[in-house]
Amino acid sequence: MLELKNIKKQFDGRTILDNLNLQVPDGQILAIVGPSGAGKTTLLRCISGLETVDSGEFSLDGQVFDPAENRDNDKVIGVVFQDFQLFPNLTVKANITLAPELVLKQDKQTADETAQRLIDQLNLSGKEDLYPYQLSGGQKQRVAIVRALAMNPKILCYDEPTSALDPDLRQTVEDIILGLKQTKMTQIVVTHDMEFAEHVADQIMRVEPIKA
Ligand SMILES: Nc1ncnc2c1ncn2[C@@H]1O[C@H](COP(=O)(O)OP(=O)(O)OP(=O)(O)O)[C@@H](O)[C@H]1O
């Protein structure tokens, strides 16, 4: 279970997250919804350690941890960014194996095998040697998901996973997220899309802008 207690985050003296509390049981899906500017992306960035918080506590399975240091094997919190953030100069395969080799210190063969298994699972077979610019939006997103999964994350976060895609790809994203739920992956999804949130989530949390 991921637990956030009294999380507070300010930017330039302006409070974005004010004593925020939440719990996500293992294997469940939390959707974070709310108006533009409410702090959804900021919350996701804090959970995944890309942004530091001003106060509050994170715990994973009852153990307090600092997301900013979540790079060891069993505490990784992965993120699939809205714009995917693939490395443009690396092939699909290299995008996926880079962090497992550099950060998790996997040998090349292990990283390659894991990458290939995930590539096949997410229907990207045959795309291994292509570069991001040669892929469709939906394919880039699946590469971004595979890249995050290759780090063997405990929790996978998505920032607006349907917004950069054609409406008919929404169903594919929904299928991927629900498929990963079957593997007991804990997932957190920031979305504007209330219908999508209602389809995938066990729990929906609404964040509201804090009045100054
Ligand atoms: N690095 C930063 N420095 C200063 N202010 C920031 C920074 N990042 C975000 N903010 C501010 O924090 C507030 C919340 O932004 P955030 O992107 O988290 O909102 P959001 O709910 O995800 O919005 P949207 O739905 O439009 O993506 C905004 O007012 C934004 O301008």
The ligand as a Tripos MOL2 file, in Angstrom:
@<TRIPOS>MOLECULE
LIG
   31    33     1     0     0
SMALL
NO_CHARGES

@<TRIPOS>ATOM
      1 N1          7.9960   24.1620  -11.4860 N.pl3     1 LIG1
      2 C1          7.0090   25.0230  -11.1800 C.ar      1 LIG1
      3 N2          7.2850   26.2410  -10.7170 N.ar      1 LIG1
      4 C2          6.2920   27.1120  -10.3710 C.ar      1 LIG1
      5 N3          4.9790   26.8180  -10.4650 N.ar      1 LIG1
      6 C3          4.6430   25.6080  -10.9270 C.ar      1 LIG1
      7 C4          5.6360   24.6470  -11.3170 C.ar      1 LIG1
      8 N4          4.9850   23.5130  -11.7270 N.ar      1 LIG1
      9 C5          3.6680   23.7790  -11.6160 C.ar      1 LIG1
     10 N5          3.4540   25.0220  -11.1420 N.ar      1 LIG1
     11 C6          2.1430   25.6260  -10.8590 C.3       1 LIG1
     12 O1          1.4310   24.7710  -10.0110 O.3       1 LIG1
     13 C7          0.0430   24.7660  -10.3460 C.3       1 LIG1
     14 C8         -0.4140   23.3390  -10.5640 C.3       1 LIG1
     15 O2          0.1590   22.8590  -11.7840 O.3       1 LIG1
     16 P1         -0.0750   21.3780  -12.2870 P.3       1 LIG1
     17 O3          0.5990   21.2520  -13.6080 O.co2     1 LIG1
     18 O4          0.2820   20.4300  -11.2210 O.co2     1 LIG1
     19 O5         -1.6580   21.3730  -12.4710 O.3       1 LIG1
     20 P2         -2.5780   20.3070  -13.1910 P.3       1 LIG1
     21 O6         -3.7340   20.0780  -12.2970 O.co2     1 LIG1
     22 O7         -1.7690   19.1250  -13.5840 O.co2     1 LIG1
     23 O8         -3.0240   21.1160  -14.4740 O.3       1 LIG1
     24 P3         -3.3450   20.5860  -15.9560 P.3       1 LIG1
     25 O9         -4.5790   19.7640  -15.8140 O.co2     1 LIG1
     26 O10        -3.5720   21.8650  -16.7170 O.co2     1 LIG1
     27 O11        -2.1480   19.8130  -16.4440 O.co2     1 LIG1
     28 C9         -0.1060   25.6600  -11.5670 C.3       1 LIG1
     29 O12        -0.5700   26.8950  -11.1310 O.3       1 LIG1
     30 C10         1.3000   25.7610  -12.1150 C.3       1 LIG1
     31 O13         1.4960   26.9830  -12.7460 O.3       1 LIG1
@<TRIPOS>BOND
     1     1     2 1
     2     2     3 ar
     3     2     7 ar
     4     3     4 ar
     5     4     5 ar
     6     5     6 ar
     7     6     7 ar
     8     6    10 ar
     9     7     8 ar
    10     8     9 ar
    11     9    10 ar
    12    10    11 1
    13    11    12 1
    14    11    30 1
    15    12    13 1
    16    13    14 1
    17    13    28 1
    18    14    15 1
    19    15    16 1
    20    16    17 2
    21    16    18 1
    22    16    19 1
    23    19    20 1
    24    20    21 2
    25    20    22 1
    26    20    23 1
    27    23    24 1
    28    24    25 2
    29    24    26 1
    30    24    27 1
    31    28    29 1
    32    28    30 1
    33    30    31 1
@<TRIPOS>SUBSTRUCTURE
     1 LIG1         1 GROUP 0 **** ****
